[in-house]
Amino acid sequence: MTKSSYISRRQLLRTGVAAGAVTTVGLAGCSNEGRGGAEGSQAENDAVKLPNHLPYQGVKPDLVGADGVSDAFLAYPADPVRATDGPAGDGKPVAALTMSGSPPPPALGRNAFWQGLNERLGFPLSVQLVPRADFTDRFQTAVAGDQLPDLFSFTMDLPSLPAMLAKMAVDLTPLLSGDAVAKYPFLANVPTDSWRQTVYGGKIFGVPIPRGAALSSILYGRKDLLIERGLDAAPDSWESFHALCSEATGGKVNTWALAAVPLAAIRQMFGIPNTWAEDGGRLTSAYEAERQQDALEAGRKLVADGLVHPDAFAVDQNQRKTWIANGTTTFVEDTFSAWHGFAQLAEPKRIEVTAYPPPLAEGGGAAKIWLGSPSHNVTAISIKSEARAEALLGVLNYLAAPFGTAEHLYKTFGAPGVHHELQGTDPVLTEKGKIETPLSLGYLAEGPWPLYAPGKADAVQLEYDVMKSMVPDGVRNPAHGLFSQTQSRKGAQLSGVLEDLESDILQGRKPVAEWAGAVATWKKNGGDTIRDELQQALDVRNGG
């Protein structure tokens, strides 16, 4: 495979594994950093009174989540109650910019779902959808041209984000801080940890899209195929995982164990920390972890031994999911939030997908998974729309209506008999629904992430059980929410060099031995400065 055919891991994160997933050490964890900027300090950020958390009590889950595990619903609640008392906003048109991971839906004039949404909202909503792979570039173009609409989504790894928000976005602190959020009950339903990712320069600059542990990366496998071949025993070491992949490759024409190198799982097996390690209050980058080269060598060996699909580095995550569905590959890495999608892949053919805990490399138990970002992205209000800020928060509040309400049901599944058909109480999208509903409204505003898959109660129960076994003991990034100007300005560029080397190593184009020198260069060119800035912020947070 030539260098030109390689799709960078940054692109794969945007187009495949959902943003915030932890498949790449540098980019994933640092997406929560770069806070404050020149306009504020860590102390100012920490001093912000975050919105009070007022959980919505109107819908009861079948399985109650705790310790980071999401609530689960084995079926959609019967007779969803309308949770709002009238149209949202101020009746004036609203324009929005957000990302999309789906094919674009038909335009408003040919989209009955969109038309019905506008009727319910009480105003015309226009949404500009940008493919995830192109979002950063398109967003920066909109910023440069002063073309950001009333509502705009942003991801936490955008360069110089605090300065951009200070210039382009409304300070929402007076409207949302503390008790003020009670005016918007569905925004108050968003967990506190997600709100920390909206604070820049000592101000709240947006509404988070909460995910919690759902953005933690895990290894999925076709359990039915493994059982069929007598390979259903979970691996208990790196060697047994490699052996399992060897046995799961071949057997029939063009089948491989792995849709891509599961580097997050491998790094977890070798005890590498989640982006940063904290020992005695001191931070060290995971790039410097003692066993990074062991993990990269393990990943390289999987490729060299022919256990990874030969096109793995040249396709997006959607293609990898297709390989899993049709049995071309057996394992793929993705986030907990992808589970419901895998459950739907079981139709029309019945397949069984589950998750496999990473074993410690030398055996002796399961490794701890890395916990993902608490939020997928954030939605801000343009400074040009400041006079309408309260009304626009009302719009976001409406779009954040919780799972199980009538508002959520329409937003997600459209109209009954048109966009979905009921199987019991479960709304199952029709072909028209699959085409018309992907407006990415969940990236503009959303409630806490539930575990749910229409008509797949068994899959939901399994996901809940797996989350309970992995999440409570999961490892957080200790630098979550800390401020580093250097990370904000050049962190992605610095980590990108290591990500490119990582890919070259996995594909055998460069030796593993080059990693140490590249990390030394990363440290010299800004990595040590990032660490020092984060360390200073951590000391402030710890009262030092």
C-alpha positions in Angstrom: 0.0 0.0 0.0 1.4 3.4 -1.0 1.7 6.3 1.4 -0.8 8.2 -0.7 -3.5 5.7 -0.1 -3.2 5.9 3.7 -6.0 7.7 5.5 -4.7 9.3 8.7 -5.9 8.2 12.1 -7.2 11.8 12.6 -9.5 11.2 9.6 -10.5 7.8 10.9 -11.5 9.3 14.2 -13.7 11.8 12.5 -15.2 9.5 9.9 -15.3 6.2 11.7 -14.9 5.7 15.5 -16.9 8.5 16.9 -15.2 11.7 17.9 -13.9 11.4 21.4 -13.0 7.7 21.1 -9.6 6.8 22.4 -8.0 4.8 19.6 -5.2 7.3 19.4 -3.4 8.3 22.6 -2.5 11.9 21.7 -5.6 13.2 20.0 -8.2 11.4 21.9 -7.4 12.6 25.4 -6.2 16.0 24.4 -9.6 16.8 22.9 -10.6 17.9 26.4 -7.7 20.2 26.9 -6.7 23.6 25.5 -9.1 25.3 27.9 -9.2 28.9 28.9 -6.7 30.4 26.4 -5.3 33.9 26.8 -8.7 35.1 28.1 -8.7 33.0 31.2 -6.8 30.8 33.7 -7.4 27.4 35.1 -8.5 29.0 38.4 -11.1 31.1 36.5 -12.4 28.0 34.7 -12.7 26.0 37.9 -14.4 28.9 39.6 -17.3 28.9 37.2 -20.5 27.7 38.7 -21.6 24.9 36.4 -25.3 24.4 35.7 -27.1 22.4 38.4 -27.8 18.8 37.5 -31.6 18.2 37.7 -32.2 14.7 36.3 -35.4 14.3 34.4 -37.8 12.0 36.3 -40.6 11.7 33.7 -39.4 8.4 32.2 -38.1 5.4 34.2 -35.4 3.1 32.6 -35.8 -0.6 32.7 -32.2 -1.0 34.0 -30.8 1.9 36.1 -27.3 2.9 35.3 -24.7 3.8 38.0 -20.9 4.4 38.3 -20.7 5.7 34.7 -23.0 3.0 33.2 -25.9 4.4 31.1 -29.5 3.8 31.9 -31.0 1.1 29.6 -34.4 0.6 28.0 -35.4 -2.8 26.8 -38.3 -1.3 24.9 -39.4 2.2 24.0 -41.7 3.5 26.7 -45.4 3.1 25.8 -47.5 6.2 25.1 -44.6 8.7 25.2 -45.7 11.9 27.1 -45.3 15.3 25.5 -42.8 17.0 27.8 -43.0 20.6 26.4 -46.0 22.9 26.6 -45.7 24.7 23.3 -43.4 25.7 20.4 -39.7 26.4 21.0 -37.9 29.6 20.4 -39.4 33.0 19.4 -41.1 31.9 16.1 -38.3 33.3 14.0 -36.2 31.2 11.6 -33.1 29.5 13.1 -30.0 28.4 11.1 -27.6 25.7 12.4 -24.3 24.2 11.4 -23.3 20.7 12.6 -21.6 17.5 11.6 -23.0 14.4 10.1 -22.0 10.8 9.8 -24.8 9.8 7.4 -25.7 10.4 3.8 -27.4 13.8 3.4 -31.2 13.7 3.7 -33.6 15.1 1.1 -34.0 18.9 1.1 -36.8 20.5 3.1 -39.2 20.7 0.2 -38.9 16.9 -0.4 -38.6 15.9 3.3 -41.8 15.2 5.2 -39.9 14.6 8.4 -38.2 18.0 8.3 -41.4 19.7 7.5 -43.1 18.0 10.4 -40.3 19.0 12.7 -40.7 22.6 11.7 -44.4 22.4 12.4 -43.6 21.1 15.9 -40.9 23.7 16.5 -43.1 26.5 15.4 -40.5 28.1 13.1 -38.3 27.1 10.1 -35.1 25.3 11.1 -32.4 25.1 8.5 -29.5 22.8 9.1 -26.2 22.8 7.3 -24.7 19.3 7.5 -21.0 18.8 7.1 -19.4 15.3 6.8 -17.3 14.5 9.9 -14.2 14.1 7.8 -14.5 17.6 6.5 -15.9 19.3 9.6 -12.8 21.0 11.0 -11.8 22.5 7.6 -15.3 23.7 6.9 -15.8 25.1 10.3 -12.6 27.1 10.1 -13.6 28.4 6.7 -16.9 29.6 8.3 -15.1 31.3 11.1 -12.7 33.0 8.7 -15.6 34.3 6.6 -17.7 35.3 9.7 -20.4 32.9 8.4 -21.3 31.0 11.6 -25.1 30.7 11.9 -27.4 31.1 14.9 -26.4 27.7 16.3 -23.1 26.0 15.6 -21.5 22.8 16.8 -17.8 22.5 17.6 -15.4 19.8 18.6 -13.0 20.3 21.5 -9.8 19.7 19.4 -10.2 22.8 17.2 -7.1 25.0 17.2 -7.2 28.1 19.3 -10.7 27.4 20.4 -10.9 29.7 23.4 -10.0 32.8 21.4 -12.5 31.9 18.7 -15.3 31.4 21.1 -14.5 34.7 22.9 -15.0 36.4 19.6 -17.7 34.4 17.9 -19.9 32.9 20.7 -22.3 34.2 23.3 -21.3 33.9 26.9 -24.0 31.8 28.4 -22.9 31.8 32.0 -25.6 34.2 33.2 -28.3 32.1 31.5 -27.1 28.7 32.5 -24.9 28.8 35.6 -26.2 27.3 38.8 -30.0 27.6 39.4 -30.4 29.6 36.1 -30.4 26.4 34.1 -33.7 25.3 35.7 -35.5 27.5 33.1 -34.3 24.9 30.6 -35.1 21.6 32.3 -33.8 19.3 29.6 -30.5 21.1 29.6 -30.5 20.8 33.4 -30.8 17.0 32.7 -27.3 17.0 31.2 -24.7 15.6 33.7 -22.2 18.0 35.3 -19.1 16.3 33.9 -20.2 17.2 30.3 -20.7 20.9 31.2 -17.0 21.1 32.1 -16.2 20.8 28.4 -18.1 24.1 27.7 -16.0 26.3 29.9 -13.3 28.4 28.2 -11.8 31.6 29.6 -13.9 31.4 32.7 -17.2 31.4 30.8 -19.8 28.8 29.6 -19.8 29.0 25.9 -22.2 26.3 24.8 -24.4 23.3 25.5 -22.7 19.9 25.6 -23.8 16.7 23.8 -23.4 14.2 26.6 -22.1 10.7 26.1 -20.4 9.7 29.3 -18.8 6.3 29.1 -20.5 5.7 25.8 -17.5 7.2 23.9 -15.1 4.6 25.5 -13.5 2.4 22.9 -14.1 -1.4 23.1 -13.3 -4.4 20.9 -16.4 -5.9 19.2 -16.5 -9.4 17.9 -18.8 -11.7 15.9 -19.6 -14.1 18.7 -21.7 -16.3 16.4 -18.9 -16.8 14.0 -16.5 -17.6 16.9 -18.8 -20.1 18.4 -19.4 -21.7 15.0 -15.6 -22.3 14.7 -15.2 -23.3 18.4 -13.3 -20.1 19.3 -15.7 -18.6 21.8 -13.3 -18.5 24.7 -12.2 -15.0 25.6 -8.4 -14.4 25.3 -6.6 -14.1 28.6 -3.3 -12.7 27.4 -1.7 -10.9 24.4 -0.4 -14.3 23.1 -3.8 -15.9 23.4 -5.4 -12.9 21.6 -2.8 -13.3 18.8 -3.6 -17.0 18.6 -7.3 -16.3 18.5 -6.8 -13.9 15.6 -4.7 -16.4 13.8 -7.4 -19.1 14.1 -10.2 -16.6 13.1 -8.3 -15.7 9.9 -8.9 -17.8 6.8 -11.1 -20.9 6.8 -12.9 -19.5 3.8 -11.9 -17.2 1.0 -11.0 -13.6 2.0 -11.6 -13.6 5.7 -9.5 -11.9 8.3 -9.8 -11.6 12.1 -9.4 -7.8 12.3 -11.1 -5.0 10.4 -8.3 -2.7 11.7 -5.5 -2.8 14.2 -7.2 -2.5 17.6 -4.5 -0.3 19.0 -6.5 1.1 21.9 -7.2 -2.4 23.2 -3.6 -3.4 22.7 -2.3 -0.4 24.6 -4.7 -1.2 27.4 -3.3 -4.8 27.4 0.2 -3.4 27.9 -0.9 -1.0 30.7 -0.4 2.3 28.8 -2.2 5.1 30.5 -5.2 7.1 29.1 -3.3 10.0 27.4 -1.7 11.2 30.6 -0.5 9.3 33.7 -0.7 10.9 37.2 1.6 9.7 39.9 1.9 11.6 43.1 0.2 14.6 41.5 2.8 14.7 38.6 1.7 14.2 35.0 3.6 12.2 32.3 2.5 11.8 28.7 1.3 8.3 27.6 3.6 8.8 24.6 6.5 8.2 27.1 5.0 5.0 28.6 7.5 2.3 29.0 5.6 -0.3 27.0 4.5 1.9 24.0 7.0 0.1 21.8 5.8 -3.3 22.9 2.2 -2.3 22.0 3.3 -0.9 18.6 5.3 -4.1 17.9 2.2 -6.2 18.8 0.1 -4.2 16.4 2.7 -4.4 13.7 2.9 -8.2 14.1 -0.9 -8.5 13.6 -0.5 -6.8 10.2 2.7 -8.6 9.3 1.0 -12.0 10.0 -1.9 -11.2 7.7 -4.5 -11.0 10.5 -5.7 -7.5 9.6 -7.8 -6.8 6.5 -5.3 -5.6 3.8 -7.5 -2.5 3.1 -7.9 -1.6 6.8 -5.8 1.6 6.5 -7.6 2.9 3.4 -11.3 2.7 4.4 -13.6 4.4 6.9 -15.4 2.8 9.9 -18.6 2.3 7.9 -16.8 0.0 5.6 -15.3 -1.9 8.6 -18.8 -2.3 10.0 -19.9 -3.8 6.7 -17.0 -6.3 6.9 -18.2 -7.3 10.4 -21.8 -7.6 9.2 -21.0 -9.9 6.2 -18.4 -12.0 8.0 -15.4 -10.7 6.1 -13.8 -9.8 9.5 -14.5 -10.9 13.0 -13.3 -8.1 15.2 -13.4 -4.3 15.1 -12.8 -1.5 17.6 -15.5 1.1 18.2 -17.3 2.9 21.0 -20.1 1.8 23.3 -22.3 4.3 21.4 -21.9 2.1 18.3 -23.6 -0.9 19.9 -27.1 -0.1 18.8 -25.9 0.2 15.2 -24.2 -3.2 15.4 -27.5 -4.6 16.8 -29.3 -3.2 13.7 -26.8 -4.8 11.4 -28.2 -8.2 12.5 -31.1 -7.6 10.1 -32.2 -9.4 7.9 -29.6 -12.1 8.8 -29.4 -12.9 12.5 -25.9 -12.3 13.7 -24.6 -11.8 17.3 -22.1 -9.1 18.1 -20.6 -8.7 21.6 -17.6 -6.9 23.2 -14.4 -8.6 24.5 -12.5 -7.2 27.5 -8.8 -6.6 26.8 -6.7 -9.1 28.8 -3.5 -8.0 30.6 -0.7 -8.7 28.1 1.0 -11.3 30.3 -2.2 -12.7 31.6 -3.6 -12.6 35.1 -6.9 -10.8 34.5 -8.6 -8.1 32.5 -7.0 -4.8 31.7 -8.8 -1.6 32.6 -10.4 0.2 29.6 -9.9 3.9 28.9 -12.9 6.0 29.6 -13.8 8.3 26.7 -14.8 12.0 26.6 -17.9 12.9 28.6 -19.2 14.9 25.5 -19.3 14.3 21.8 -19.3 18.0 20.9 -20.7 21.3 22.0 -23.3 23.6 20.5 -22.7 27.4 20.8 -24.8 30.5 20.0 -23.4 33.0 17.5 -22.5 36.4 19.0 -24.5 37.8 16.1 -27.6 36.2 17.6 -26.9 37.4 21.2 -30.3 39.2 21.4 -32.0 35.9 20.8 -29.9 33.9 23.2 -32.7 32.9 25.5 -35.0 31.9 22.7 -32.2 29.8 21.1 -31.5 28.1 24.4 -35.2 27.3 24.3 -34.7 25.6 21.0 -31.8 23.6 22.3 -33.8 22.7 25.3 -36.6 21.3 23.1 -34.1 19.3 21.0 -32.6 17.9 24.2 -36.0 16.4 25.3 -35.2 13.1 27.0 -35.5 9.6 25.7 -39.0 8.3 26.0 -40.8 11.6 25.5 -43.0 12.4 22.4 -40.5 15.1 21.4 -37.6 12.6 21.4 -39.6 10.0 19.6 -40.4 12.3 16.7 -36.9 13.8 16.6 -35.3 10.4 16.3 -37.9 8.2 14.5 -40.3 10.6 12.8 -44.0 10.0 12.3 -45.7 6.7 12.9 -46.8 4.9 9.7 -44.5 7.1 7.7 -41.0 7.1 9.1 -41.4 4.2 11.5 -43.6 1.3 12.3 -44.2 0.0 15.8 -43.1 -3.5 16.8 -44.8 -3.7 20.2 -43.8 -0.3 21.6 -40.5 -0.1 19.6 -40.3 2.3 16.7 -38.5 0.7 13.8 -37.5 3.0 10.9 -39.0 2.5 7.5 -36.9 3.0 4.4 -38.4 6.5 4.1 -37.5 7.1 7.8 -33.9 6.0 7.2 -33.6 8.4 4.3 -35.4 11.5 5.7 -34.5 11.6 9.5 -30.7 11.9 9.5 -30.7 15.7 10.2 -28.0 15.2 12.9 -30.2 16.9 15.5 -28.5 14.9 18.2 -25.3 16.8 17.5 -27.2 20.1 18.2 -28.7 19.1 21.5 -29.3 15.8 23.2 -30.1 14.3 26.6 -28.0 11.7 28.4 -27.1 8.7 26.2 -29.4 5.7 26.8 -28.8 2.1 26.0 -31.5 1.2 23.5 -31.9 -0.7 20.2 -35.5 -1.0 18.7 -36.6 -4.6 19.0 -33.3 -5.8 20.4 -33.8 -6.2 24.1 -31.2 -9.0 24.3 -28.6 -6.8 22.8 -29.4 -3.9 25.2 -29.2 -6.2 28.2 -25.8 -7.5 27.0 -24.5 -4.0 26.5 -25.6 -3.0 29.9 -24.0 -6.1 31.5 -20.7 -5.4 29.6 -20.7 -1.8 30.6 -21.2 -2.8 34.2 -18.2 -5.1 34.0 -15.9 -2.6 32.3 -16.9 1.0 33.1 -16.8 1.4 36.9 -13.2 0.4 37.0 -12.2 2.3 33.8 -9.4 4.8 33.6 -10.1 8.5 33.1 -7.7 10.9 31.5 -6.4 12.8 34.5 -5.9 15.9 32.4 -9.6 16.1 31.6 -10.7 19.7 31.8 -7.3 21.2 32.3 -6.0 24.2 30.4 -3.0 24.3 28.0 -2.6 27.1 25.5 0.1 25.1 23.6 -2.2 22.1 23.3 -5.0 24.4 22.0 -2.7 26.0 19.4 -0.5 23.2 18.1 -1.3 20.0 20.0 -3.1 18.4 17.0 -0.1 19.2 14.7 2.4 17.8 17.2 0.4 14.6 17.8 -0.2 14.2 14.1 3.4 13.6 13.5 3.4 10.7 16.0 0.1 9.4 14.5 1.7 9.2 11.1 4.7 7.4 12.4 2.4 5.1 14.3 0.7 4.1 11.0 4.1 3.6 9.3 5.2 1.3 12.1 2.0 -0.7 12.0 2.3 -1.2 8.3 6.0 -2.1 8.5 7.3 0.9 6.7 9.4 2.1 9.6 10.9 0.3 12.6 9.4 0.4 16.1 12.8 1.8 17.3 12.0 5.2 15.7 9.2 5.8 18.3 11.6 6.9 21.1 13.3 9.5 18.9 10.0 10.8 17.6 8.7 11.2 21.2 11.8 13.1 22.1 11.2 15.4 19.2 7.6 15.8 20.3 8.7 16.8 23.8 11.2 19.3 22.5 8.8 20.9 20.0 6.0 21.5 22.5 5.1 18.3 24.3 7.0 19.3 27.4 5.4 22.7 27.3 1.9 21.1 27.1 2.8 18.9 30.1 4.1 21.9 32.1 1.0 23.9 31.4 -1.3 21.0 32.3 0.8 20.4 35.4 0.4 24.0 36.5 -3.3 23.8 35.9 -3.5 20.5 37.9 -1.6 22.1 40.8 -4.1 25.0 40.8 -7.0 22.6 40.8 -5.4 20.6 43.7 -4.8 23.8 45.7 -1.1 23.9 45.1 
